[in-house]
Amino acid sequence: MNVIKIENLVCDYGGGKGVFNISFHVNQGEAFGFLGPNGAGKTTTIRHLMGFLKPQSGKCSIDSLDCWSERDKVQVKLGYIPGEINFFDDMSGTEFLKFITEYRKIGAQSRKEELLELFELDPKSKIKKMSKGTKQKLGIVAAFMHDPDILILDEPTSGLDPLMQSKFVSLVAKEKEHGKTILMSSHIFEEVERTCDRIGIIRKGKMITVDSSVTLHERHTHSYTVTLENEASAKAFAADFDGICSGVKVTVTTKQSLEEIFMNYYGGGKND
């Protein structure tokens, strides 16, 4: 079942900026990685899903609800981490989480304490005095504390140290195991590789590929056959390079990382 669906979405800001006729979907219980550099159209797409922008043409829906005309119903279902989190800076973290609790009418099902402990967050201080990483933790707790079935995460680990990034990746993996539907944009290839079933890459506002992680890797896997002087040398070479030996010939398979695959699509140039 398609929980998140984008159909021929267009938002043209002029000058080649925006998104142009993009389509993809995210299935129930699936984690979808959304990759592209700054300015490629990721956040514009996500803002349409959140009902913050009206499509110039095309349609976005979540749980069969139109993201623009039924945005109030859509947002009830979601946990959302924006790419740039804006808080009420005069509040403390505690006051902000209380506000979110009352706004979302969260009852006994709140996961607040569990998440505060997981991310080692003491929310008592004023938000304006918090570091970027601490503010990011606060945003994560606010997005997950009502235990939503659908999560839209725009650069969710921005500002987190490697330990907290790892904890976040583990959290996302567990949410997926529980059947949650997740759309996650990220610049951190490792966290996408570790959590996402399918990956979409956007370039200059256009989707250039949408495929399973497995298929992407298979497509960008290369095999080489090397001929050695004798069978003993071939066996030694095969052992060193994890190859398959057949007489004096060794076949070696090289698998590219997601970052290398991404750079193949972008040509290693500047495409912001």
Secondary structure as the mmCIF struct_conf table of DSSP 4:
data_model
#
loop_
_struct_conf.conf_type_id
_struct_conf.id
_struct_conf.beg_label_comp_id
_struct_conf.beg_label_asym_id
_struct_conf.beg_label_seq_id
_struct_conf.end_label_comp_id
_struct_conf.end_label_asym_id
_struct_conf.end_label_seq_id
STRN STRN1 ASN A 2 GLY A 14
TURN_TY1_P TURN_TY1_P1 GLY A 15 GLY A 16
STRN STRN2 LYS A 17 ASN A 27
TURN_TY1_P TURN_TY1_P2 GLN A 28 GLY A 29
STRN STRN3 ALA A 31 LEU A 35
TURN_TY1_P TURN_TY1_P3 ASN A 38 GLY A 39
BEND BEND1 ALA A 40 GLY A 41
HELX_RH_AL_P HELX_RH_AL_P1 LYS A 42 LEU A 49
TURN_TY1_P TURN_TY1_P4 MET A 50 GLY A 51
BEND BEND2 PHE A 52 LEU A 53
BEND BEND3 GLN A 56 GLN A 56
STRN STRN4 SER A 57 ILE A 62
TURN_TY1_P TURN_TY1_P5 ASP A 63 SER A 64
STRN STRN5 LEU A 65 ASP A 66
TURN_TY1_P TURN_TY1_P6 CYS A 67 GLU A 70
HELX_RH_AL_P HELX_RH_AL_P2 ARG A 71 LYS A 77
STRN STRN6 LEU A 78 ILE A 81
BEND BEND4 GLY A 83 GLU A 84
TURN_TY1_P TURN_TY1_P7 ASP A 89 ASP A 90
BEND BEND5 MET A 91 MET A 91
STRN STRN7 SER A 92 SER A 92
HELX_RH_AL_P HELX_RH_AL_P3 GLY A 93 TYR A 103
TURN_TY1_P TURN_TY1_P8 ARG A 104 LYS A 105
TURN_TY1_P TURN_TY1_P9 ALA A 108 GLN A 109
HELX_RH_AL_P HELX_RH_AL_P4 LYS A 112 LEU A 118
TURN_TY1_P TURN_TY1_P10 PHE A 119 GLU A 120
TURN_TY1_P TURN_TY1_P11 PRO A 123 LYS A 124
BEND BEND6 SER A 125 SER A 125
STRN STRN8 LYS A 126 LYS A 126
HELX_RH_3T_P HELX_RH_3T_P1 ILE A 127 LYS A 129
BEND BEND7 MET A 130 MET A 130
HELX_RH_AL_P HELX_RH_AL_P5 LYS A 132 PHE A 144
TURN_TY1_P TURN_TY1_P12 MET A 145 HIS A 146
BEND BEND8 ASP A 149 ASP A 149
STRN STRN9 ILE A 150 ASP A 154
BEND BEND9 GLU A 155 GLU A 155
TURN_TY1_P TURN_TY1_P13 PRO A 156 GLY A 159
HELX_RH_AL_P HELX_RH_AL_P6 PRO A 162 GLU A 177
TURN_TY1_P TURN_TY1_P14 HIS A 178 GLY A 179
STRN STRN10 THR A 181 SER A 185
BEND BEND10 HIS A 187 HIS A 187
HELX_RH_AL_P HELX_RH_AL_P7 PHE A 189 THR A 195
BEND BEND11 ASP A 197 ASP A 197
STRN STRN11 ARG A 198 ARG A 203
TURN_TY1_P TURN_TY1_P15 LYS A 204 GLY A 205
STRN STRN12 LYS A 206 SER A 212
HELX_RH_AL_P HELX_RH_AL_P8 SER A 213 ARG A 219
TURN_TY1_P TURN_TY1_P16 HIS A 220 HIS A 220
STRN STRN13 THR A 221 THR A 227
BEND BEND12 GLU A 229 ASN A 230
HELX_RH_AL_P HELX_RH_AL_P9 GLU A 231 PHE A 241
TURN_TY1_P TURN_TY1_P17 ASP A 242 ASP A 242
STRN STRN14 ILE A 244 SER A 246
TURN_TY1_P TURN_TY1_P18 GLY A 247 VAL A 248
STRN STRN15 LYS A 249 LYS A 255
HELX_RH_AL_P HELX_RH_AL_P10 LEU A 258 TYR A 266
TURN_TY1_P TURN_TY1_P19 GLY A 267 GLY A 268
BEND BEND13 GLY A 269 GLY A 269
#
